[in-house]
Every structure is written in C-alpha cells, then in structure tokens.
C-alpha cells in the first residue's frame, strides 16, 4: 500500500516538475511511466496546443499570461532564448487548465514546436524613439527566418500568427521559408494587424462617444505607417465624419505605434495593447479551429485582393486557417488615394522580405 502511495506521489511531483523543467521530462517519463498527455489539470477541457516564440519578451509575457487564461488552450509552450524558466514557473501557478512548459534556447526549439496547433511569434527587438518598423528589419528578419525553419520541420500544419515587425516584410519571409521547405500553405500564415483594428475601434469610439466594443473599423493594407489604411467609410455602426475628423483619425491610427514608442521614451514599444490584440486574434483562430462559424477579422495574408502578393483585409477563418478573403468593398476618393500610397510602400517591403530569404 505504502509503495502505491509513493508511486502516486512521485507521479504528482513529476507532473508539477514536468512543465517547469521540460528537459527532464523524457527521463521522468521513462522512470515513472508518465506520458506527456497526462500533464493536464484534472477536469481540464480538451483544447488546443499553442506555442509562443519570444515568450519572455515585452509582448511575450503579457501574451503568455492572457493565453494561459484562454479556456481553448490545453497546452501552452513557451520558447525564448533567455528567461523562459522564470516566466514558465510564474505563469504555471495560475489556476487555469492550460498546462505550461518552458523551452530555453535554440537546442529546445524543435521540442517546443512539436505537435502544436497554433504558433504565435512576437520574438524580436522592439522599436525605440526615432526608429521606424523597417529599422528593425535586419535583426528581426533573421529571427523570423530561423523560427519558421523550425516550424517547417516540427509542425508544418500549424496556424502561424506573426507579430514580429516589420510584419509587412516578416510575413513574406515566413512564406518564402515555408516554400523552400515545401510546406507553404498560404491559408496558415497570418500577419497580425489586429492592433491597428483595436486602435481604430478605440479612436473612432472616442470621436463618436460610443463604447469601443460596439465599433468595428475595417483596417486594410499593411502594418506600418501609410500602409495602414482604415476604411472609415465602412465603419459599423454606419456614421459620417467631417474631413477634419477623417484626417485626425487616419493619422492617429497610422501612427498609434509611434505615439506609444514616444510616450515610453526609450523603454520599449506597444507591448500591452499588442498582447491584447494578439490574444484577440489568436482566440479567433482557435474558435475557427474548433469549427465556429462566421469568424471574420482583418489579417495580413497571401492575397489576390490587389496585385500585391500580400495584403491585409477582412478574412473568414476556419479549420484550415484562412477560408475566404473578402474584397475591399466600396472605397471613397480619400481611401482610394490612401490605397495607392499604401500599395507603393507595401510593394517594396514585400520585395525586401522575399529578397532576404532568396539572397
């Protein structure tokens, strides 16, 4: 009897230790007959396996916390090149059902990705005052390329949400890496532009005196400066703006990121609102994977909406990622002019990403 309760105690300890120190997991499995699938809180609902790459960073940490709170997540893998053990330990104490495991450094990247349904990539360096998103290119392009090579190997069927800036270039980089590996599915690679929509909803609601949750502003194009094109003529609920309001709102939505970078005065970029927007989008992807109908959000994807190979517009998500890409709908003259400006800048950012992988 004593022997049995000892064995049970060992199993319980192994379960707790398993997600704090994954490298020992295999050894524990062999010693104790513990299989990874059993690392679940009792009564936890069957959900999806999600990996966050860059989990210890400014966006990664709040993103990790919010994903741990999501009831659709059953297993949460946290990967980074530094500090993942601490973040993993901290977040694993939250009394929600998702089981958390941490992975540290390149040598554990493939383990972090094996069997994942959704991979979210906030990895990279943030903007500092005076920097454009494009200034991040040289560092973040290499990071995204390395991470996507591992995804191609370990979970090529996963839905991939790319947050790392400049998104206008990093999504084409991801696509090129997957093409090279022979696993590219344009429906599964999504650039997260949700923060532009979240900002647009907030700023428009302020002008209209509404609750932001009642407002829906389509934001198309890309995810930097003039490539961010809010379609204010298509706002729900329907409303009209003066030209002055349109200029103010368009400018503020396009430069919302810079507003935060400057306010933080060198201490980083938008991390909290970005994590919020990323989780809103990740949750949409998980609901779509579950089979929910009519999950429609804006995202930056491989697209034929314009002549450009990538473009952000409203898409319907489903079990296989993007199921349908919606046309832009009727644009007014101001928006048509904005679209031409956006496309010009977007074209060179896309080319820059493609060239980075092909060089």
C-alpha positions, 0 to 999 in steps of 0.5 A, a space after each residue: 500500500 505504502 509503495 502505491 502511495 509513493 508511486 502516486 506521489 512521485 507521479 504528482 511531483 513529476 507532473 508539477 516538475 514536468 512543465 517547469 523543467 521540460 528537459 527532464 521530462 523524457 527521463 521522468 517519463 521513462 522512470 515513472 511511466 508518465 506520458 506527456 498527455 497526462 500533464 493536464 489539470 484534472 477536469 481540464 477541457 480538451 483544447 488546443 496546443 499553442 506555442 509562443 516564440 519570444 515568450 519572455 519578451 515585452 509582448 511575450 509575457 503579457 501574451 503568455 499570461 492572457 493565453 494561459 487564461 484562454 479556456 481553448 488552450 490545453 497546452 501552452 509552450 513557451 520558447 525564448 532564448 533567455 528567461 523562459 524558466 522564470 516566466 514558465 514557473 510564474 505563469 504555471 501557478 495560475 489556476 487555469 487548465 492550460 498546462 505550461 512548459 518552458 523551452 530555453 534556447 535554440 537546442 529546445 526549439 524543435 521540442 517546443 514546436 512539436 505537435 502544436 496547433 497554433 504558433 504565435 511569434 512576437 520574438 524580436 527587438 522592439 522599436 525605440 524613439 526615432 526608429 521606424 518598423 523597417 529599422 528593425 528589419 535586419 535583426 528581426 528578419 533573421 529571427 523570423 527566418 530561423 523560427 519558421 525553419 523550425 516550424 517547417 520541420 516540427 509542425 508544418 500544419 500549424 496556424 502561424 500568427 506573426 507579430 514580429 515587425 516589420 510584419 509587412 516584410 516578416 510575413 513574406 519571409 515566413 512564406 518564402 521559408 515555408 516554400 523552400 521547405 515545401 510546406 507553404 500553405 498560404 491559408 496558415 500564415 497570418 500577419 497580425 494587424 489586429 492592433 491597428 483594428 483595436 486602435 481604430 475601434 478605440 479612436 473612432 469610439 472616442 470621436 463618436 462617444 460610443 463604447 469601443 466594443 460596439 465599433 468595428 473599423 475595417 483596417 486594410 493594407 499593411 502594418 506600418 505607417 501609410 500602409 495602414 489604411 482604415 476604411 472609415 467609410 465602412 465603419 459599423 455602426 454606419 456614421 459620417 465624419 467631417 474631413 477634419 475628423 477623417 484626417 485626425 483619425 487616419 493619422 492617429 491610427 497610422 501612427 498609434 505605434 509611434 505615439 506609444 514608442 514616444 510616450 515610453 521614451 526609450 523603454 520599449 514599444 506597444 507591448 500591452 495593447 499588442 498582447 491584447 490584440 494578439 490574444 484577440 486574434 489568436 482566440 479567433 483562430 482557435 474558435 475557427 479551429 474548433 469549427 465556429 462559424 462566421 469568424 471574420 477579422 482583418 489579417 495580413 495574408 497571401 492575397 489576390 485582393 490587389 496585385 500585391 502578393 500580400 495584403 491585409 483585409 477582412 478574412 473568414 477563418 476556419 479549420 484550415 486557417 484562412 477560408 475566404 478573403 473578402 474584397 475591399 468593398 466600396 472605397 471613397 476618393 480619400 481611401 482610394 488615394 490612401 490605397 495607392 500610397 499604401 500599395 507603393 510602400 507595401 510593394 517594396 517591403 514585400 520585395 525586401 522580405 522575399 529578397 532576404 530569404 532568396 539572397 
